[in-house]
Structure formats: structure tokens, C-alpha cells
Amino acid sequence: MPTANVYNMAGEKVGTVELSEAIFGIKPNKVVLHTAVKNHLANRRQGTQSTLTRAEVSGGGRKPWRQKGTGRARAGSTRAPHWTHGGLAFAPKPRDYSYNINKKVRRLALKSALSAKAGETAIYVIDTLKLDEIKTKQMAELLAKLELGGKKAMVITPERDENVYKSARNIEGVQVTFGGILNPYDILNARALVIDQAALAKIEEVFA
């Protein structure tokens, strides 16, 4: 059964905790992880690109010259795509890139990502991740004592904690999230996971 070290807010090791085999102890499925990451990135795309076709650019209402007898190629508008200031032939328009994947695939991808971090011993459990006030210095000191200073780290709390969130948001590379809304992309993107012990219990309860 996989285990993780437990630390206090001073960065001192105070014990170990056993991790759920079903969530942190499976063999990571690389194909499913790739599928989940592609889906996440596609769903994040804004799709707001928009350029003008020949029907939308201004001008070009009059035929520039008569059809025959000039020696030049026939032309019906000065706003055709091959003209200067013409519209685009296949202009990109706003579209929705998002799509859904199977719930079981999402769940397996999340377990694979968590198991990969457990296999890398990149999970740090904090017995009580709590700050009495908004203080970036305290959070930075905790990460430094865990030897995570300057590294991408994901801090996971059981629920939204304003003090923890606002203390960590100004630290470069640190992301704060909650135990019930994890996604494989953010987990894989982080070098380490700093998890409140109560959040760990919630993860095992929700995703088991």
C-alpha cells in the first residue's frame, strides 16, 4: 500500500499515512491520461477568433471594369481574397472546441495522475493546513521547508480557505484547489502535491 509523509505547518515530519490503493496505487494508464489532457486543453480554448470574408469587408460593391475587351482578367469585386484588402477565403469564425469524455475515463485518468505522483513520492500531507491570517510569507516558508520553493506545487484544501488561497496565490508556480474538483492536467503539471490531511480523506471518499 502506498504511503506519504505527514508534516506540520512548521515543515517538520510528524509521521506517515497510508494512501488508498484504489486511488494512489494503480498503474497509471498513459493512453487515458493523454485523452484527459487533450480534453482539458480543448475545453479551455476560447474559440473567439474571427476574421472577415469577402462578404464582410467594406467596399467592392462595383465591378472594377467591364467583363470583356480590357485585356485584363475578369473581376467582379475588389474584395476577392486575392486582392489587396480583400476578405479571407476560409476565414476562421467563433466556434466551440469543447467536447465530453466518458465519466469512467475521467475517473481513471484522475486516479492514474494521483498514482503517478504517489509513485514519484511527490505527495506531501499536512496534518492541518491552516493559517490564522493572510500571510504569503508563512506559506512560502512552509514550501521552502518542504524543499518545494521555486517549484510548481498544487496546494489542496478540503474546501475553500480564503487565508490559504490568498496567501499562496502570489507565489509563482503555486496553485490552490479543493479536494472535490481535481483534474488530471493540473496534477500532472505540478511537481508536487501539498495536501491537507482532511482533503486527503475527502479525495479518498469522493473518488474511491
C-alpha positions as CSV (number, residue, x, y, z in Angstrom):
1,M,0.0,0.0,0.0
2,P,1.4,3.4,-0.9
3,T,2.3,5.8,1.9
4,A,3.1,9.5,2.2
5,N,4.9,11.5,4.8
6,V,2.9,13.8,7.1
7,Y,4.2,17.2,8.0
8,N,3.1,20.0,10.3
9,M,2.9,23.7,9.4
10,A,6.5,24.1,10.6
11,G,7.6,21.7,7.8
12,E,8.6,19.0,10.3
13,K,7.8,15.4,9.6
14,V,5.4,14.1,12.2
15,G,4.5,10.7,10.8
16,T,3.3,8.8,7.7
17,V,-0.2,8.0,6.4
18,E,-1.3,5.1,4.2
19,L,-2.9,6.1,0.9
20,S,-5.8,4.4,-0.7
21,E,-4.6,1.6,-3.0
22,A,-7.6,2.2,-5.3
23,I,-6.7,5.8,-5.9
24,F,-3.0,6.2,-5.3
25,G,-1.8,2.7,-6.0
26,I,-2.9,1.8,-9.6
27,K,-0.7,1.5,-12.6
28,P,-1.0,4.8,-14.5
29,N,-2.8,4.5,-17.8
30,K,-0.9,6.7,-20.2
31,V,-3.4,6.5,-23.0
32,V,-6.2,7.6,-20.7
33,L,-4.1,10.4,-19.3
34,H,-3.3,11.6,-22.8
35,T,-7.1,11.6,-23.6
36,A,-7.9,13.5,-20.5
37,V,-5.2,16.2,-21.0
38,K,-6.3,16.7,-24.7
39,N,-9.9,17.1,-23.5
40,H,-8.9,19.6,-20.8
41,L,-6.9,21.7,-23.2
42,A,-9.6,21.6,-25.8
43,N,-12.3,22.7,-23.3
44,R,-10.1,25.6,-22.2
45,R,-9.8,27.0,-25.8
46,Q,-11.8,30.2,-26.1
47,G,-12.6,29.8,-29.8
48,T,-13.2,33.5,-30.2
49,Q,-11.1,34.0,-33.3
50,S,-12.9,35.8,-36.1
51,T,-11.8,37.4,-39.4
52,L,-13.7,38.8,-42.3
53,T,-14.8,37.0,-45.5
54,R,-15.2,38.8,-48.9
55,A,-18.9,39.3,-48.0
56,E,-18.0,41.2,-44.8
57,V,-15.1,43.5,-45.7
58,S,-16.1,47.1,-46.7
59,G,-16.1,48.2,-50.3
60,G,-16.1,46.2,-53.5
61,G,-19.7,46.8,-54.4
62,R,-19.0,47.9,-58.0
63,K,-17.5,45.7,-60.7
64,P,-14.0,47.2,-61.2
65,W,-14.0,47.0,-65.0
66,R,-16.2,45.6,-67.8
67,Q,-16.2,41.9,-68.4
68,K,-14.5,41.9,-71.8
69,G,-12.2,43.9,-74.0
70,T,-9.7,45.3,-71.5
71,G,-7.1,42.6,-71.8
72,R,-7.2,42.0,-68.1
73,A,-8.6,39.1,-66.2
74,R,-12.3,39.3,-65.4
75,A,-13.1,40.6,-62.0
76,G,-16.4,41.1,-60.2
77,S,-15.2,42.7,-56.9
78,T,-12.1,44.4,-55.5
79,R,-12.7,42.5,-52.3
80,A,-12.0,39.0,-53.6
81,P,-9.4,37.0,-51.5
82,H,-6.6,37.5,-54.0
83,W,-7.0,41.3,-54.0
84,T,-5.3,43.7,-51.6
85,H,-7.7,44.5,-48.8
86,G,-9.8,41.5,-49.9
87,G,-11.5,39.1,-47.5
88,L,-10.1,35.8,-46.4
89,A,-11.1,32.7,-48.4
90,F,-11.6,30.4,-45.4
91,A,-12.0,32.9,-42.6
92,P,-11.8,31.4,-39.1
93,K,-15.0,32.1,-37.1
94,P,-16.0,31.6,-33.5
95,R,-16.5,28.0,-32.6
96,D,-16.7,25.8,-29.5
97,Y,-13.8,23.3,-29.2
98,S,-15.1,21.6,-26.1
99,Y,-16.2,18.0,-26.0
100,N,-17.1,15.4,-23.4
101,I,-15.3,12.2,-22.5
102,N,-16.7,9.3,-20.6
103,K,-17.1,9.7,-16.8
104,K,-15.2,6.4,-16.2
105,V,-12.3,7.6,-18.4
106,R,-12.1,10.9,-16.4
107,R,-12.1,9.0,-13.2
108,L,-9.4,6.6,-14.3
109,A,-7.3,9.5,-15.6
110,L,-7.5,11.2,-12.2
111,K,-6.5,8.0,-10.4
112,S,-3.7,7.5,-12.8
113,A,-2.4,11.0,-12.2
114,L,-2.6,10.7,-8.4
115,S,-0.9,7.3,-8.6
116,A,1.9,8.7,-10.7
117,K,2.5,11.4,-8.1
118,A,2.5,8.8,-5.3
119,G,4.9,6.7,-7.3
120,E,7.3,9.7,-7.5
121,T,6.9,10.4,-3.8
122,A,5.7,13.8,-4.7
123,I,2.8,13.9,-2.2
124,Y,3.2,15.9,1.0
125,V,0.5,15.6,3.5
126,I,0.0,18.4,6.0
127,D,-1.7,17.4,9.3
128,T,-3.6,20.7,9.5
129,L,-3.1,23.2,6.6
130,K,-4.5,26.3,8.2
131,L,-3.4,30.0,8.5
132,D,-4.7,32.4,11.1
133,E,-4.2,35.3,8.7
134,I,-3.4,36.1,5.1
135,K,0.3,35.8,5.1
136,T,2.2,34.9,1.9
137,K,5.5,34.6,3.9
138,Q,4.1,31.7,6.1
139,M,3.1,29.7,3.0
140,A,6.4,30.4,1.3
141,E,8.3,29.3,4.4
142,L,6.3,26.1,4.5
143,L,7.0,25.3,0.9
144,A,10.7,26.1,1.4
145,K,11.0,23.7,4.3
146,L,9.4,21.0,2.2
147,E,12.1,21.8,-0.4
148,L,9.4,23.0,-2.9
149,G,10.4,26.6,-3.1
150,G,10.5,27.8,-6.7
151,K,8.8,24.6,-8.0
152,K,5.3,24.1,-9.3
153,A,3.2,22.9,-6.5
154,M,-0.5,22.3,-6.1
155,V,-2.0,23.0,-2.6
156,I,-5.1,21.0,-1.9
157,T,-7.5,22.0,0.8
158,P,-10.8,20.2,1.8
159,E,-12.8,23.3,0.9
160,R,-12.2,27.0,0.0
161,D,-10.0,28.6,2.6
162,E,-9.5,32.3,1.9
163,N,-6.4,32.6,4.1
164,V,-4.6,29.7,2.4
165,Y,-5.8,30.7,-1.1
166,K,-4.8,34.4,-0.8
167,S,-1.5,33.5,1.0
168,A,-0.5,31.2,-1.9
169,R,-1.8,32.9,-5.0
170,N,1.1,35.4,-5.2
171,I,3.7,32.6,-5.1
172,E,4.9,31.8,-8.6
173,G,4.1,28.3,-9.7
174,V,1.7,27.6,-6.8
175,Q,-1.9,26.7,-7.4
176,V,-4.6,26.2,-4.8
177,T,-7.6,23.9,-5.3
178,F,-10.1,21.8,-3.4
179,G,-10.3,18.1,-2.9
180,G,-13.6,17.7,-4.8
181,I,-12.6,19.4,-8.0
182,L,-9.3,17.9,-9.1
183,N,-8.4,17.3,-12.7
184,P,-5.6,15.2,-14.2
185,Y,-4.0,18.1,-16.2
186,D,-3.3,20.3,-13.1
187,I,-2.0,17.3,-11.1
188,L,0.4,16.2,-13.9
189,N,1.5,19.9,-14.4
190,A,2.5,20.2,-10.7
191,R,5.9,19.0,-9.5
192,A,4.3,18.1,-6.1
193,L,1.0,17.9,-4.3
194,V,0.7,19.5,-0.8
195,I,-2.5,18.1,0.6
196,D,-4.3,18.9,3.8
197,Q,-5.0,15.6,5.7
198,A,-8.7,16.4,5.7
199,A,-8.6,17.0,2.0
200,L,-6.9,13.6,1.5
201,A,-9.7,11.9,3.3
202,K,-12.2,13.8,1.1
203,I,-10.4,12.7,-2.1
204,E,-10.5,9.1,-1.0
205,E,-14.1,9.4,-0.1
206,V,-15.2,11.1,-3.4
207,F,-13.1,9.2,-5.9
208,A,-12.8,5.8,-4.4
